[in-house]
Amino acid sequence: MKDAWERARQIAEQHAASGSLFVRLVNDGDKVEGVFLGEPHVREVHWDGEGYVECTGKELCDACEGGKRPSLRASINMFVLTDKTVKIFEGSLSWFKDLVRCREKYGLGAWAYEIQRRGAAGSTKTHYALLPHEQLTEAQQEKLSALELHDLERVTAGHGADEEPSPRGSAAKEDPNKKIALDVAEELMASLKRLPAATVQKFLKTFDVARIRDLSARSEEAALAFIHSHAPAPAAEVDPFA
């Protein structure tokens, strides 16, 4: 019975993750295979206790003036093989260094890669292993090169609900009164329950709703980006030779 419940939990988490704009690896051993597309987007951010805040540079940034060093977050479009959709993977400096090394050794457009989480949910020591998965044919590369990509700068900045969604929301634009799908609403509610009450209130105010299920379908990507930007900060990376 225990095994059945555990398997059901894993399937439910995978189903929830499949509806997200971002690749989500929740538990130790979770993995995804896909092809990296386009150019990466790198930003320097500070964690303010609720979410990531863009660093505006040492001359203008209050956090920098207070002695806080910014951390690096890198995102890139990824065609997920199982979903056959373009999503976004975002990681830390150490993961991005691995990505650069893979690009230099194998190239990104010619290979599908596997990313595997090493670390339990909530662990401050989590890291992501990156390995080549399979080489692509020229025909596969040509087909993938024609795919429409997400605007990484806009999505990772967590823009508001009044902005147009990127490719995935095209159907929602046709009906501005359409409500968000039930499974997506449940995913959002589960994620918001893990955040501080003040952040939940900020979410409701940002999207001008009293209940999550009342959210407009065209606001789906912006809502997912909001939650992603307010997720708990990863553990600080320490250079032992610093």
BELTA-V533955 format. One record per residue. N is the residue number from 0. RES is the residue in one small letter. PHI is phi in radians with two decimals (none if undefined). OMEGA is omega in degrees with one decimal (none if undefined). D_FIRST is the distance of its C-alpha to the first C-alpha in Angstrom with 2 decimals. Layout:
BEGIN
n=N res=RES phi=PHI omega=OMEGA d_first=D_FIRST
n=N res=RES phi=PHI omega=OMEGA d_first=D_FIRST
END
This chain:
BEGIN
n=0 res=m phi=none omega=-179.3 d_first=0.00
n=1 res=k phi=-1.07 omega=-180.0 d_first=3.80
n=2 res=d phi=-1.11 omega=179.8 d_first=5.43
n=3 res=a phi=-1.14 omega=178.0 d_first=5.10
n=4 res=w phi=-1.15 omega=-179.5 d_first=6.38
n=5 res=e phi=-1.14 omega=179.1 d_first=8.71
n=6 res=r phi=-1.14 omega=178.9 d_first=9.94
n=7 res=a phi=-1.12 omega=178.8 d_first=10.63
n=8 res=r phi=-1.11 omega=-178.9 d_first=12.45
n=9 res=q phi=-1.12 omega=179.5 d_first=14.44
n=10 res=i phi=-1.13 omega=179.2 d_first=15.46
n=11 res=a phi=-1.10 omega=179.4 d_first=16.59
n=12 res=e phi=-1.17 omega=178.6 d_first=18.60
n=13 res=q phi=-1.14 omega=179.0 d_first=20.15
n=14 res=h phi=-1.14 omega=179.1 d_first=21.14
n=15 res=a phi=-1.14 omega=-178.4 d_first=22.75
n=16 res=a phi=-1.16 omega=-176.9 d_first=24.52
n=17 res=s phi=-1.17 omega=-179.9 d_first=25.90
n=18 res=g phi=-1.57 omega=-175.9 d_first=27.93
n=19 res=s phi=-1.55 omega=175.9 d_first=29.63
n=20 res=l phi=-1.21 omega=-179.2 d_first=33.14
n=21 res=f phi=-1.72 omega=172.2 d_first=32.22
n=22 res=v phi=-1.19 omega=-178.1 d_first=29.96
n=23 res=r phi=-2.13 omega=174.2 d_first=27.05
n=24 res=l phi=-1.97 omega=-166.7 d_first=25.14
n=25 res=v phi=-1.56 omega=-171.9 d_first=22.80
n=26 res=n phi=-2.04 omega=178.1 d_first=20.81
n=27 res=d phi=-1.01 omega=179.5 d_first=21.90
n=28 res=g phi=1.63 omega=177.1 d_first=22.23
n=29 res=d phi=-1.05 omega=-178.8 d_first=22.39
n=30 res=k phi=-2.55 omega=179.1 d_first=25.35
n=31 res=v phi=-2.52 omega=175.5 d_first=27.64
n=32 res=e phi=-2.02 omega=-179.5 d_first=30.44
n=33 res=g phi=-2.97 omega=-177.9 d_first=33.59
n=34 res=v phi=-2.01 omega=177.9 d_first=37.37
n=35 res=f phi=-1.32 omega=-175.7 d_first=39.34
n=36 res=l phi=-2.22 omega=173.8 d_first=42.06
n=37 res=g phi=1.24 omega=-177.4 d_first=45.24
n=38 res=e phi=-1.67 omega=177.2 d_first=46.38
n=39 res=p phi=-1.37 omega=173.1 d_first=44.35
n=40 res=h phi=-2.11 omega=-177.2 d_first=44.96
n=41 res=v phi=-1.99 omega=179.6 d_first=45.34
n=42 res=r phi=-2.45 omega=174.8 d_first=45.87
n=43 res=e phi=-1.72 omega=-174.8 d_first=46.52
n=44 res=v phi=-2.36 omega=171.2 d_first=44.66
n=45 res=h phi=-2.12 omega=175.4 d_first=44.33
n=46 res=w phi=-1.62 omega=-176.2 d_first=41.34
n=47 res=d phi=-1.78 omega=-179.3 d_first=42.62
n=48 res=g phi=1.77 omega=179.0 d_first=39.61
n=49 res=e phi=-2.17 omega=-178.6 d_first=38.23
n=50 res=g phi=-2.96 omega=179.0 d_first=38.68
n=51 res=y phi=-1.42 omega=177.1 d_first=40.80
n=52 res=v phi=-2.08 omega=-179.1 d_first=44.53
n=53 res=e phi=-1.06 omega=175.2 d_first=46.85
n=54 res=c phi=-1.41 omega=-177.1 d_first=49.36
n=55 res=t phi=-1.71 omega=178.9 d_first=52.87
n=56 res=g phi=1.79 omega=-173.6 d_first=54.65
n=57 res=k phi=-1.02 omega=-176.5 d_first=56.19
n=58 res=e phi=-1.32 omega=-173.8 d_first=59.21
n=59 res=l phi=-2.05 omega=-171.6 d_first=57.34
n=60 res=c phi=-1.51 omega=179.0 d_first=53.86
n=61 res=d phi=-1.12 omega=-179.5 d_first=53.52
n=62 res=a phi=-1.12 omega=178.1 d_first=50.48
n=63 res=c phi=-1.11 omega=179.1 d_first=52.48
n=64 res=e phi=-1.14 omega=178.0 d_first=55.40
n=65 res=g phi=-1.45 omega=176.4 d_first=53.12
n=66 res=g phi=1.63 omega=-179.8 d_first=52.30
n=67 res=k phi=-1.58 omega=178.2 d_first=48.87
n=68 res=r phi=-1.44 omega=178.4 d_first=48.46
n=69 res=p phi=-1.26 omega=174.2 d_first=46.80
n=70 res=s phi=-1.92 omega=-177.1 d_first=43.80
n=71 res=l phi=-1.78 omega=172.7 d_first=43.45
n=72 res=r phi=-2.17 omega=-178.8 d_first=40.94
n=73 res=a phi=-2.09 omega=178.4 d_first=41.15
n=74 res=s phi=-2.24 omega=179.9 d_first=39.74
n=75 res=i phi=-2.70 omega=175.8 d_first=40.10
n=76 res=n phi=-1.22 omega=-177.9 d_first=39.22
n=77 res=m phi=-2.50 omega=173.7 d_first=36.60
n=78 res=f phi=-1.46 omega=-177.1 d_first=35.88
n=79 res=v phi=-1.45 omega=-173.2 d_first=32.12
n=80 res=l phi=-1.11 omega=-177.2 d_first=31.64
n=81 res=t phi=-1.22 omega=-177.7 d_first=28.26
n=82 res=d phi=-1.51 omega=-174.6 d_first=29.46
n=83 res=k phi=1.00 omega=177.8 d_first=33.08
n=84 res=t phi=-2.36 omega=176.4 d_first=34.26
n=85 res=v phi=-1.57 omega=177.4 d_first=36.33
n=86 res=k phi=-2.16 omega=179.8 d_first=34.65
n=87 res=i phi=-2.14 omega=172.1 d_first=35.79
n=88 res=f phi=-1.91 omega=178.4 d_first=34.66
n=89 res=e phi=-2.15 omega=-178.4 d_first=36.04
n=90 res=g phi=-2.53 omega=-176.3 d_first=36.10
n=91 res=s phi=-1.56 omega=-179.5 d_first=38.09
n=92 res=l phi=-1.06 omega=-177.4 d_first=41.20
n=93 res=s phi=-1.11 omega=177.6 d_first=39.53
n=94 res=w phi=-1.15 omega=-179.3 d_first=37.49
n=95 res=f phi=-1.14 omega=176.4 d_first=40.67
n=96 res=k phi=-1.08 omega=177.4 d_first=42.58
n=97 res=d phi=-1.12 omega=179.0 d_first=40.13
n=98 res=l phi=-1.10 omega=178.9 d_first=40.60
n=99 res=v phi=-1.09 omega=179.5 d_first=44.37
n=100 res=r phi=-1.11 omega=178.2 d_first=44.23
n=101 res=c phi=-1.13 omega=179.0 d_first=42.25
n=102 res=r phi=-1.10 omega=-178.5 d_first=44.79
n=103 res=e phi=-1.21 omega=-175.6 d_first=47.66
n=104 res=k phi=-1.54 omega=-174.3 d_first=46.33
n=105 res=y phi=-1.99 omega=-169.1 d_first=44.72
n=106 res=g phi=1.52 omega=-177.0 d_first=45.57
n=107 res=l phi=-1.64 omega=-174.9 d_first=43.05
n=108 res=g phi=-1.18 omega=-175.8 d_first=44.06
n=109 res=a phi=-1.67 omega=-175.8 d_first=43.86
n=110 res=w phi=-2.34 omega=164.6 d_first=40.31
n=111 res=a phi=-1.67 omega=-177.3 d_first=36.72
n=112 res=y phi=-2.06 omega=174.2 d_first=35.00
n=113 res=e phi=-1.90 omega=173.2 d_first=31.52
n=114 res=i phi=-2.01 omega=-179.7 d_first=30.60
n=115 res=q phi=-2.19 omega=178.4 d_first=27.68
n=116 res=r phi=-1.35 omega=174.4 d_first=26.64
n=117 res=r phi=-2.09 omega=-177.9 d_first=26.90
n=118 res=g phi=2.55 omega=-178.5 d_first=25.66
n=119 res=a phi=-1.21 omega=177.4 d_first=22.75
n=120 res=a phi=-0.99 omega=179.6 d_first=22.83
n=121 res=g phi=1.49 omega=-178.7 d_first=25.79
n=122 res=s phi=-1.24 omega=178.4 d_first=27.21
n=123 res=t phi=-1.43 omega=-178.3 d_first=31.01
n=124 res=k phi=-1.89 omega=-179.3 d_first=31.20
n=125 res=t phi=-1.18 omega=170.3 d_first=29.53
n=126 res=h phi=-2.46 omega=-173.8 d_first=31.55
n=127 res=y phi=-2.14 omega=179.8 d_first=31.31
n=128 res=a phi=-1.46 omega=-176.9 d_first=32.14
n=129 res=l phi=-2.15 omega=-177.9 d_first=34.29
n=130 res=l phi=-2.44 omega=173.7 d_first=34.94
n=131 res=p phi=-1.09 omega=-178.0 d_first=36.67
n=132 res=h phi=-1.84 omega=176.1 d_first=34.28
n=133 res=e phi=-2.80 omega=-179.9 d_first=36.74
n=134 res=q phi=-1.45 omega=-176.9 d_first=40.39
n=135 res=l phi=-1.65 omega=174.4 d_first=41.42
n=136 res=t phi=-1.39 omega=178.0 d_first=44.14
n=137 res=e phi=-1.10 omega=178.8 d_first=47.23
n=138 res=a phi=-1.15 omega=177.7 d_first=46.24
n=139 res=q phi=-1.13 omega=179.3 d_first=42.85
n=140 res=q phi=-1.08 omega=-179.2 d_first=44.65
n=141 res=e phi=-1.14 omega=179.7 d_first=47.18
n=142 res=k phi=-1.14 omega=-179.0 d_first=44.61
n=143 res=l phi=-1.21 omega=-178.6 d_first=42.69
n=144 res=s phi=-1.16 omega=-178.6 d_first=45.98
n=145 res=a phi=-1.59 omega=-177.0 d_first=46.65
n=146 res=l phi=-1.24 omega=177.0 d_first=43.53
n=147 res=e phi=-1.41 omega=-175.6 d_first=44.14
n=148 res=l phi=-1.84 omega=177.2 d_first=42.93
n=149 res=h phi=-1.34 omega=175.3 d_first=41.92
n=150 res=d phi=-1.37 omega=-172.8 d_first=44.55
n=151 res=l phi=-1.09 omega=-177.8 d_first=43.00
n=152 res=e phi=-1.10 omega=-178.3 d_first=45.57
n=153 res=r phi=-1.22 omega=-176.1 d_first=45.13
n=154 res=v phi=-1.17 omega=-177.5 d_first=41.33
n=155 res=t phi=-1.24 omega=176.4 d_first=40.79
n=156 res=a phi=-1.35 omega=177.1 d_first=43.44
n=157 res=g phi=1.16 omega=-179.2 d_first=41.28
n=158 res=h phi=-1.11 omega=-171.7 d_first=44.10
n=159 res=g phi=-1.27 omega=-173.2 d_first=44.10
n=160 res=a phi=-1.28 omega=-176.2 d_first=42.94
n=161 res=d phi=-1.48 omega=-179.4 d_first=46.44
n=162 res=e phi=-1.62 omega=-180.0 d_first=46.47
n=163 res=e phi=-1.16 omega=174.7 d_first=45.73
n=164 res=p phi=-1.25 omega=176.3 d_first=42.34
n=165 res=s phi=-1.43 omega=-163.7 d_first=42.43
n=166 res=p phi=-0.75 omega=-173.0 d_first=41.69
n=167 res=r phi=-1.12 omega=-176.2 d_first=38.20
n=168 res=g phi=-1.67 omega=-174.2 d_first=39.61
n=169 res=s phi=-1.06 omega=-179.8 d_first=42.42
n=170 res=a phi=-1.18 omega=-178.4 d_first=40.96
n=171 res=a phi=-1.16 omega=-178.6 d_first=40.52
n=172 res=k phi=-1.10 omega=-177.3 d_first=44.23
n=173 res=e phi=-1.21 omega=-178.8 d_first=45.28
n=174 res=d phi=-2.30 omega=-176.0 d_first=43.94
n=175 res=p phi=-1.14 omega=-178.8 d_first=44.46
n=176 res=n phi=-1.63 omega=-178.1 d_first=43.01
n=177 res=k phi=-1.22 omega=179.9 d_first=39.64
n=178 res=k phi=-1.47 omega=179.7 d_first=36.74
n=179 res=i phi=-1.13 omega=-179.3 d_first=33.98
n=180 res=a phi=-1.10 omega=-175.8 d_first=30.97
n=181 res=l phi=-1.05 omega=-178.2 d_first=28.05
n=182 res=d phi=-1.16 omega=177.5 d_first=25.54
n=183 res=v phi=-1.23 omega=177.6 d_first=28.18
n=184 res=a phi=-1.05 omega=179.2 d_first=28.83
n=185 res=e phi=-1.15 omega=177.2 d_first=25.19
n=186 res=e phi=-1.12 omega=179.2 d_first=25.35
n=187 res=l phi=-1.10 omega=-179.8 d_first=28.60
n=188 res=m phi=-1.10 omega=179.0 d_first=27.39
n=189 res=a phi=-1.10 omega=180.0 d_first=24.43
n=190 res=s phi=-1.24 omega=-178.7 d_first=26.97
n=191 res=l phi=-1.18 omega=179.5 d_first=29.61
n=192 res=k phi=-1.11 omega=179.9 d_first=27.43
n=193 res=r phi=-1.55 omega=-177.6 d_first=27.45
n=194 res=l phi=-1.84 omega=178.8 d_first=31.25
n=195 res=p phi=-1.04 omega=-179.0 d_first=33.94
n=196 res=a phi=-1.02 omega=180.0 d_first=35.09
n=197 res=a phi=-1.11 omega=178.8 d_first=38.49
n=198 res=t phi=-1.22 omega=177.4 d_first=37.08
n=199 res=v phi=-1.08 omega=178.9 d_first=35.25
n=200 res=q phi=-1.12 omega=177.6 d_first=38.60
n=201 res=k phi=-1.12 omega=178.1 d_first=40.37
n=202 res=f phi=-1.07 omega=-178.5 d_first=38.02
n=203 res=l phi=-1.08 omega=179.8 d_first=38.74
n=204 res=k phi=-1.21 omega=-179.2 d_first=42.44
n=205 res=t phi=-1.05 omega=-176.0 d_first=42.59
n=206 res=f phi=-1.76 omega=173.2 d_first=41.19
n=207 res=d phi=0.95 omega=176.6 d_first=42.87
n=208 res=v phi=-2.32 omega=176.3 d_first=39.89
n=209 res=a phi=-1.68 omega=179.5 d_first=38.55
n=210 res=r phi=-2.29 omega=-179.4 d_first=35.02
n=211 res=i phi=-1.05 omega=-176.5 d_first=33.03
n=212 res=r phi=-1.17 omega=178.2 d_first=32.55
n=213 res=d phi=-1.53 omega=-178.2 d_first=36.38
n=214 res=l phi=-1.10 omega=177.8 d_first=36.82
n=215 res=s phi=-1.23 omega=179.7 d_first=38.90
n=216 res=a phi=-1.07 omega=-178.7 d_first=37.36
n=217 res=r phi=-1.24 omega=179.4 d_first=40.30
n=218 res=s phi=-1.68 omega=-173.7 d_first=39.25
n=219 res=e phi=-0.98 omega=-176.2 d_first=35.81
n=220 res=e phi=-1.15 omega=179.0 d_first=36.87
n=221 res=a phi=-1.11 omega=179.0 d_first=38.91
n=222 res=a phi=-1.17 omega=177.6 d_first=36.05
n=223 res=l phi=-1.11 omega=178.8 d_first=33.68
n=224 res=a phi=-1.15 omega=177.5 d_first=36.55
n=225 res=f phi=-1.02 omega=-178.5 d_first=37.15
n=226 res=i phi=-1.12 omega=179.7 d_first=33.61
n=227 res=h phi=-1.09 omega=-178.2 d_first=33.74
n=228 res=s phi=-1.27 omega=179.7 d_first=37.11
n=229 res=h phi=-1.84 omega=179.1 d_first=35.86
n=230 res=a phi=-1.18 omega=179.7 d_first=32.77
n=231 res=p phi=-0.97 omega=-178.1 d_first=32.83
n=232 res=a phi=-1.21 omega=174.5 d_first=35.27
n=233 res=p phi=-1.25 omega=179.1 d_first=34.25
n=234 res=a phi=-1.10 omega=179.2 d_first=35.48
n=235 res=a phi=-1.12 omega=178.2 d_first=39.21
n=236 res=e phi=-1.49 omega=-177.1 d_first=40.25
n=237 res=v phi=-1.96 omega=177.1 d_first=42.61
n=238 res=d phi=-1.50 omega=-176.8 d_first=45.22
n=239 res=p phi=-1.15 omega=-178.9 d_first=45.73
n=240 res=f phi=-1.79 omega=-178.6 d_first=49.24
n=241 res=a phi=-1.21 omega=none d_first=50.33
END
